[in-house]
C-alpha cells in the first residue's frame, strides 16, 4: 500500500519442485488476503478425502498437486514415496478448500485435525476465530483424549493481559457465532508462552502430551 507495488502469495514445496499455486498480481482483496490463489500454468490441484476421492467445492480435504515438476520420489525411502505420491499426484499433507472460482484456501494440516464425536475439527480454523478475541495474544487448539467424545479441543492461550485472561466461557461465546458447536473448545489452559520447535513453529505435540498427562479444566 505504501509503495503501490503488486504482490503475489505463492504456495509450493520442495516435493512440488517449487511450483504450485499462487494469487494473481491484480487479485481482489479476498483472493490476495485470504487465499493461496489458483494453480499456476502446468499445475493441476484437487481437494480429496482420505481415500483419494475428489471432493466438491467448499468441502475441506487434503490438497493434492500434480505437474511435470513434482518429484519422482524420496531418496532411498520407498515407503515415504508410496505414502506421498499416488499416480503422479503429490499428497501435500495440507488441508484446504476450493471455491466455485477455483481459488484455494488453506485450512490446516492433516496431522493436526482431530475428531470429536465423529466430527472433524480443524485447529487452524478455530484458532483463526478465537484469535480475534481482544484478550488473546496467541492460541493453539490441541486435542485431548475423552472417554465419551473420543477427543475434545483444548484452547491453550497466551493472554494479552495475564491478570485478566479470557475464560473458557468467554472464548466459547466469542466463537459460537461463527463455529459449529463441536468445534468450540471444552477446556482452557493459560500459559506465558507457547512452546516452539526448531523451526519456530508451535510444538503442538508437546502441548497435546501435556494435556493428556495433566488435563486442564
MINULO-22925 format. One record per residue (C-alpha): x, y, z; residue in three letters. Coordinates in steps of 0.25 Angstrom, whole numbers, padded with zeros to 4 digits, always signed. Example, Ala and Ser with C-alpha at 12.3 -4.5 7.8 and 13.67 -1.06 7.14 Angstrom:
<rs>
+0049-0018+0031ala;+0055-0004+0029ser;
</rs>
This chain:
<rs>
+0000+0000+0000unk;+0011+0010+0003unk;+0019+0007-0010unk;+0007+0003-0019unk;+0015-0010-0023unk;+0007-0022-0027unk;+0010-0035-0019unk;+0006-0050-0020unk;+0005-0061-0010unk;+0011-0074-0014unk;+0009-0088-0009unk;+0019-0099-0013unk;+0029-0109-0006unk;+0042-0116-0009unk;+0033-0128-0013unk;+0025-0120-0023unk;+0038-0115-0030unk;+0036-0101-0025unk;+0024-0099-0034unk;+0009-0099-0029unk;-0002-0089-0026unk;-0002-0074-0025unk;-0010-0062-0025unk;-0011-0052-0037unk;-0004-0039-0037unk;-0017-0032-0039unk;-0025-0041-0029unk;-0036-0034-0021unk;-0035-0033-0006unk;-0042-0046-0003unk;-0032-0054-0012unk;-0020-0046-0008unk;-0022-0047+0007unk;-0030-0059+0009unk;-0025-0070-0001unk;-0013-0076-0008unk;-0020-0074-0021unk;-0021-0083-0033unk;-0011-0094-0039unk;+0000-0088-0047unk;+0001-0091-0062unk;+0004-0106-0064unk;-0001-0109-0050unk;-0013-0117-0046unk;-0019-0117-0032unk;-0030-0124-0025unk;-0037-0126-0012unk;-0038-0140-0008unk;-0043-0149+0004unk;-0035-0159+0012unk;-0038-0169+0001unk;-0033-0161-0010unk;-0047-0157-0015unk;-0049-0143-0021unk;-0058-0134-0012unk;-0068-0124-0017unk;-0065-0109-0016unk;-0066-0103-0002unk;-0062-0116+0006unk;-0049-0118+0014unk;-0040-0128+0009unk;-0025-0131+0006unk;-0019-0123-0005unk;-0013-0131-0016unk;-0004-0125-0027unk;+0002-0131-0040unk;+0011-0125-0050unk;+0023-0128-0058unk;+0032-0122-0047unk;+0027-0132-0036unk;+0038-0140-0030unk;+0039-0155-0035unk;+0041-0159-0020unk;+0049-0158-0007unk;+0063-0163-0008unk;+0064-0177-0002unk;+0050-0176+0004unk;+0040-0185-0004unk;+0030-0185+0008unk;+0030-0170+0009unk;+0029-0169-0006unk;+0017-0178-0007unk;+0010-0170+0004unk;+0013-0157-0003unk;+0012-0160-0018unk;-0001-0166-0024unk;-0001-0168-0039unk;+0008-0155-0041unk;-0001-0147-0031unk;+0006-0141-0019unk;-0001-0142-0005unk;+0003-0129+0001unk;-0002-0132+0015unk;-0009-0119+0016unk;-0024-0117+0017unk;-0031-0107+0008unk;-0044-0103+0001unk;-0046-0099-0013unk;-0058-0089-0017unk;-0066-0088-0029unk;-0056-0079-0035unk;-0045-0089-0034unk;-0038-0082-0022unk;-0031-0090-0012unk;-0031-0087+0003unk;-0022-0094+0014unk;-0029-0099+0026unk;-0018-0106+0033unk;-0010-0119+0033unk;-0016-0133+0032unk;-0008-0138+0044unk;-0013-0126+0053unk;-0028-0130+0050unk;-0035-0138+0061unk;-0049-0144+0062unk;-0059-0140+0073unk;-0071-0149+0074unk;-0070-0153+0059unk;-0068-0139+0054unk;-0055-0133+0049unk;-0049-0122+0056unk;-0038-0113+0049unk;-0030-0105+0059unk;-0025-0095+0049unk;-0040-0091+0046unk;-0043-0090+0061unk;-0031-0082+0065unk;-0034-0072+0054unk;-0047-0069+0060unk;-0043-0069+0075unk;-0030-0061+0072unk;-0040-0049+0069unk;-0043-0049+0083unk;-0037-0036+0089unk;-0032-0043+0101unk;-0024-0054+0093unk;-0010-0051+0088unk;-0007-0065+0084unk;-0014-0078+0083unk;-0013-0093+0080unk;-0024-0103+0079unk;-0020-0117+0083unk;-0027-0130+0085unk;-0029-0137+0098unk;-0034-0152+0099unk;-0048-0152+0105unk;-0056-0165+0109unk;-0069-0160+0103unk;-0065-0152+0090unk;-0052-0159+0087unk;-0045-0145+0087unk;-0048-0131+0091unk;-0042-0118+0088unk;-0033-0110+0098unk;-0030-0096+0096unk;-0016-0093+0100unk;-0015-0077+0101unk;-0005-0066+0104unk;-0014-0055+0109unk;-0011-0040+0105unk;-0013-0037+0120unk;-0008-0048+0129unk;-0016-0042+0141unk;-0029-0042+0133unk;-0029-0055+0124unk;-0041-0059+0116unk;-0049-0070+0122unk;-0054-0083+0115unk;-0068-0077+0114unk;-0062-0064+0108unk;-0056-0072+0097unk;-0068-0081+0094unk;-0077-0069+0094unk;-0068-0062+0084unk;-0067-0074+0075unk;-0081-0079+0075unk;-0086-0069+0065unk;-0076-0074+0055unk;-0072-0088+0058unk;-0081-0101+0059unk;-0083-0106+0074unk;-0074-0118+0072unk;-0062-0108+0069unk;-0063-0100+0081unk;-0052-0102+0092unk;-0056-0110+0104unk;-0045-0107+0113unk;-0035-0096+0114unk;-0020-0095+0118unk;-0014-0081+0121unk;+0001-0080+0118unk;+0012-0070+0118unk;+0017-0074+0104unk;+0014-0085+0094unk;+0026-0096+0092unk;+0032-0095+0079unk;+0041-0105+0071unk;+0054-0103+0064unk;+0046-0097+0052unk;+0040-0087+0061unk;+0026-0094+0059unk;+0017-0096+0071unk;+0020-0110+0077unk;+0006-0116+0077unk;+0011-0130+0080unk;+0017-0124+0093unk;+0004-0117+0097unk;-0004-0129+0094unk;+0005-0138+0102unk;+0004-0129+0114unk;-0012-0129+0113unk;-0012-0144+0112unk;-0004-0145+0125unk;-0009-0133+0132unk;-0023-0129+0127unk;-0027-0115+0129unk;-0041-0110+0132unk;
</rs>
